[in-house]
Amino acid sequence: MTQPGLSRWRLDRRLWLFSLLGVCVLTAVFVLAWFTPTLSVRTVRIEGLGAVSEQAVREQLQIPAGRSMLRMDTTAMARRVAGIPKVHTARVQRMYPSTIKVTVTERVPVLYFDGPDGAHLVDGEGIEFAVEPTPIGVPKLVTERPGGGDPVTAAAVGVLRVLPPALAVQVGEVVARSISDISLNLTDGRTVVWGGANDAERKAQVVLPLLTREGTVFDVSSPNLVTVK
């Protein structure tokens, strides 16, 4: 007759052995995945590209041949891709067993200004990110010292951000004399005197009804006392 204490000891011993075996198996799997090409990258999937080339993104990913996906620093990879001037944000994800997925959001020009070397594109955050032919529909910025670090340029971008879409599509030129003196020249020859960034919500409310009146200059710089000339 087997003693209860002995049976219990045998059961505990078996459980210990199975646990040890499980740990050994998991360790072997981890070592295999970490140090061998078993989980190496075989596919790179890149989404969101338009102006940026796939080759430019792949160069910044810098994926070593044969390295396990477990050892990939996806944060550093995303940071390098986001360093491409035309890229606004980048996200890099592991998709096991062998795919790296890259999601890119590109910068979108909202203004451009002329320079000796061509048209400089500026995005919705006031970042100057490219010198190339101007996309159709992007307004021209006219100001004394345009550029990504210029507060007047930033103010002009800020005005465009709050415009009603129905007005934004009509803007052909933004004339910014100072951060508080900004005008919008529309493609049909009319001008909207916007002023500065103050009272932006109220200005956005009154400007479209005002544009239904006859006139060429529509002043909403003081939205409680608008004028038409």
N, C-alpha and C positions, 0 to 999 in steps of 0.2 A: 504494500500500500504506500502510495507516494505521499510524503508529508506535505502539508499545505505550504510551509515555508520554502521547501525546495522547489515546488511548482512556481511559486511566485518569483523566486530567484531566476529560474529558467526563462520565465516570461520576460522579466526585466532585461535579462541578458540578450534575448532575441531582439527586443525593441531597441536596445542599445546598438546591436550589430546592424540592424536595418537602418537606424539613424546615421551611423557611421558610414554605411554604404551609400546612403543618399547624399551625405555631405561630399563624399569622394566623387560621386557621379557629377554633382553640381559643380564642384571645383574643376573637374576635367572638362566639362562643357564650357565653363567660363574661360579657362585657359585656352581652349581650342578657339573660341570666338574672339578672344582678345588678341592673341598672338599669331593667328594664322589667317590666310585669306578666305576662310570659310564665310565670313560675313563682310567681305570686301564689297565696295561699291561697283555695281555692274551697270546701273542706269542712273542718269541724271535727268530729272524732269524740271524744266524751267517754264514758269507761267508769268504772264503779265508783260511780256516784251513787246515793244513797238519801235521806239527810236533807238533803243539799246540793242546791240547785237548779242546773240547767244554766245559767240566766241569770247566777247569781252567779259561776260559773266563767268564762263568756265575758267578763264584765266585767273580771275579773282578767287574762285573757289579753292584752287590749289589742292586738289584731291590726289594724294599719293597713291600710286598703283599698288594694289595688294593690301593696303592698310584696312584693318577692321573698322566697321562703322562705329563700333563702341568707342574707338579712340579718336573719332572726328570731333573737333571743336566747332560745333555748329554756330555758336555765338560769334567766334572770330571770323568764320566764313561769311556770315551775314554782314558783319561789320565791314569786311573788305568789299563785298558787293555794293553795299550802301555808299562806299567811297567813290564809286563811279559817278561823275558829275551829274549825269542825267537821271540817276536813281534817287528817288526820295526815301523809300524804305525797302528793306529786303528781309525775308524770313527764310531760314534753312531748317528743314525737318528731316529726320531719319524715317524711312518707311521700310521696315524690315520685310524680307530678309536682305535686300540689296539695292535699294533705291534712295537717292537723295532728292528731295523735292525743294525747289527754290521758287518762292513767290515774290515777284518784284512789283513795286509800285513806282512808276516813273514820274519825274517832275513834269508838270504841265505849264507851259508859258501863259502868263496872263498879260504881260507887257513886253515890249522890246524898246531898246534905244539904239540909235546909230552911233557907231564908233569908227575910227579909221580902218579897223580890220573887218568891219561888217556889222550885222545886226546882233546885239547882245540880248539874249532871252532871259527874262526874269519870271520866277514862279510865284505862286500865291503866298509864299512866306517871305518874299522879297529877296530870294536867293538868285544871284546871277549864275547860270549854269551852262550856257552854251553860246557860241558865236557861229551862227549859220543863217541861211535864208529864213525869212519870217514866215511862220505858218499863216494860212489864210484866216482872217478874222481876229488876229491878235492886235490890240491897239498899240500905237506908238506913244512912247513917253517923251515929252519935251520938258527938260529941266536943266538947270545950270550944271550940276555935277552928278549925273546919273550913275548908279552903281549899287552893288549889293549892300555896301555899308553906309549908304547915304540915307539920312533920316527923311528927306523929302521924297526919295524914291519909295521908301517904306510906307510913307503916308499915302502916296498915290496908289500903291497896291492895296492898302487898307480901305480906301474909298471903293475900289473895284469890288472888293469882297462883299460890301454891303449893298451894292446896287441891285435893284429888282432885275431878274433875268431879262425881262422885256426891254429894259433900258440898256443893260450890259451888252447885248448883241448889236446895239446901234452905235457903240462908241468906237470911233476911228482914231482918236488921239486924246491923250491926257496931258494937259498943260499944267505943270506944277511949279509955281513961282516960289512957294514956301509951303510949310506943312499946314498952313491955314488958308492958303490961296490956291485952290485946285479947281480947274475947269475941265469939262468934258466936251470935246468937239465931236459931234455926231456925224455919221456918214452922209446925212442929207443936208449938211451945212449949218445946222442949228448948234447952239452952244448952251450947255448947262453949267452955270456957275455954282459949284458945290460948296466951296469954302474949305473948312477943315473937317476933322473926324468927329467933331462934336455934333450931338443931335442926329446921329446917323439914321436911327430908326424913324424919326419924324420926317426927315428929308426923304427917305425911301417911300414914305406914305404919300407925300404931297407931290412928288416929282412927276409921276405918270399922269395924274389928272391935269397938272399944269401944262404938260406937253400937248394936250388936246386943243389948247388955245392957239390963236394966230400969233406968230412972232418968230424972232430969230435968237433971242437971248433970254434964257429962263433962269432966274436967280433964286436958288433955294438955300443960299448960305445962311439966311435967317429964316428958318422954316415957318415961323409964325407970321412972317411978313414977306411973302414971296412976291416977285415982280416979273413982268414980261415986257420985253422991248421988241 
